[in-house]
């Protein structure tokens, strides 16, 4: 008799996600539904507004990957009206982008994903001395690895557990047979959960320097709002730059001596997960971190491209502005298209909310009908996965030495073949390896900034086309970035200086999408197929694979909606 | 009234149970079961007993509706207290889908159990709400475990001791409630009745403002004093403009006229670039952000007024608004504050006239100084 497992809410993610998994008689997943259960309609709200304001609205699509929607938004407007941002502004944006990526990945690993692999209660029986020995083996240069340090951590944990108020850790899956770490590794991971929690607020100060605050730092169409003037006490000067430099150095330590060693140590106990959760085997990214302007993808640190069917021998070119490459369907979503339209490019995006799901409160979704607030995007007709694994594979398959070095290094340490990358474990590992690259590039971009300033270049904004009167009457733009969770695109249509249409296709829409017209699954659903469950009542295994994608549902289901009325915007000043 | 709102910080779990007629013997057996469910050895039961008798933490249910999670992200950036301290030592964050280890029905069970216990008077909890509820079309635009968020919110609020509305979504509706508000998103106070609500607006609120509200309640055992719209006076009393480090340039009529111009590099006033500092009540100018590193105006961008009601529809952001006060009428900031909440329109012509008068005065003063 088939069992249906419902996980709702999926926790330790951003937003509202529901997973329904059908198990066969061996308790393996043979069918899965991924459903976004929230919708906010931000694109509808953007219609009729000033395109220069769009970044602030779009940034509020997500406060976890805060920055990436703002970046994609200003780039879409600049692309539409023909603005090239000054070199220094581009470098500052790269620093903002890489800062966010590193911070987000570390938080994901320790605070959203680790508890799928780490048994907190088991940590109570760890020996602090043995934990210290283990920690020193795992990361010889990380300073906090004494017996006393782990004794203190154990005492904190014991006091917390014995309080009887387990808070965030209550009613979880402690003791589940899928947990494989020895108590000492669990205690080490708990200690680092707390270390990372203390640290994440530090790196983000780079955003505060350039963007004034985090979450939701400020951006600007045409550049960055922060002026740089080495002779001013009211602009970015040497004191500010030193703060940035110090935070980059701390980040290097955290990634290279805490995150990556922990990742590899934990992964070594879970090598069986290198054969679970493969999913689509097809990957796509737009690329980012420009070295020579956003219009020159050949000089991005993250290359652009797609890989189909695990063929690492060929990286296919991607053009998101081409009318046929990226199309979205709504056949299994709670939207409808005009008569006769089956799939639309985002620039033509027409959508209309049309809820056909069960009336709440409900038990189950209808697997034969529409079941999500997410649309179904396809690249050249293919379902593709986006995110860190896609980026690492495209970089690797492009023959980039920097990608090859970190990937081959990790595979060697774990003693697994390259095919291990196509898995839940591979996806989780890719995020750490990508952080290693990103934190190195963060230093490189800082050095580029200093070089530019040495040369007397400190322009942070191009204002020649600031006024809408200087824009074409009717223009379209594409803005993109590689968000922590994958390829992010914003498509804008501007008419008479106002937003006529705004569409976002975001990473979690690619990954968590419902099935397409041919019945092909998206990345989440596909990756869940074949997942074994030790106890269908306790969905640890489902959480592992879903969390390996780092879901962000506010992003995925922010979008789309009925055509809103044109907003009357009254220009006052 | 405020004092009676919160008995939990002074009461241990044992106090609460015994107040409701649970015997010492039943309490000890409860402790033994708790210990066993945690996988603890029998000899550790006394420690559980001691903790439950003496060390309570305030139970908090943290719900997420239509939102972007920026409030949670801000919360964990707090410098003092740090998030670890709040979660391990001050409150018991019993339900929070962003950080919770358990998922699905295990996590929903926690919420339902807590509500049941509160109904029976065995515990008390605080409801913290991040985001808001879509009310259109039966609430289908946000569901949790198959229930509408609107129902979850009402059910959980009914037995909460009081409610904290985190951020502008929960307080004012924020971005998804901007016109045309496609989902009918409504702030918390429009969805529930009969509960004290502490509003902590901002998109997001400053981290130390968020933890400050909690630590105030835990330290003093009562809600902070609130203003007429329900915000803690200690954090939302003053306009940014009143404490702005660029204020002297405003008064002197020195403005940034274009991005990255000479004035921008000198840190002149951003009012002409659309800054909402003169109409925004928040602590940004005082505490600054992320451990005091900077704040939006400090880093060269005007304030967008993210803690004010309806700020998304009060744009475009880069245009000066008619209701912004002008240089030259700042003799009594208090009056201006009142005047601008009344918000009568003053056109740009008036602004320029006022600015000209201001500059004229400055020039006259300068001349006088020269003469002297």
Interface residues (C-beta under 8 A of the other chain):
Chain A: X6 X7 X8 X9 X10 X11 X12 X13 X14 X15 X16 X18 X37 X38 X39 X40 X41 X42 X44 X45 X49 X50 X52 X53 X56 X57 X60 X61 X62 X63 X64 X66 X111 X112 X115 X120 X121 X124 X156 X159 X160 X161 X162 X163 X164 X165 X166 X167 X168 X169 X170 X171 X172 X173 X174 X175 X194 X197 X198 X200 X201 X204 X205 X207 X208 X209 X210 X211 X212 X213 X214 X215 X216 X218 X220 X222 X223 X225 X226 X227 X228 X229 X232 X233 X234 X235 X243 X334 X353 X355 X357 X358 X359 X360 X361 X362 X363 X373 X459 X460 X461 X463 X466 X538 X539 X543 X554 X561 X562 X564 X565 X567 X569 X571 X572 X573
Chain B: X13 X31 X34 X35 X38 X39 X40 X44 X47 X48 X51 X52 X55 X56 X57 X59 X64 X66 X67 X68 X69 X70 X71 X72 X73 X74 X76 X77 X78 X79 X82 X83 X84 X87 X88 X91 X92 X93 X94 X96 X97 X98 X99 X100 X101 X102 X103 X104 X105 X106 X107 X108 X109 X110 X134 X137 X138 X139 X140 X141 X142 X143 X144 X145 X146 X147 X148 X149 X151 X174 X175 X176 X178 X179 X180 X181 X182 X183 X185 X203 X204 X207 X245 X246 X258 X259 X260 X264 X265 X266 X267 X274 X284 X289 X290 X291 X293 X294 X295 X296 X297 X298 X299 X300 X301 X304 X306 X312 X315 X316 X317 X318 X319 X320 X321 X322 X348 X351
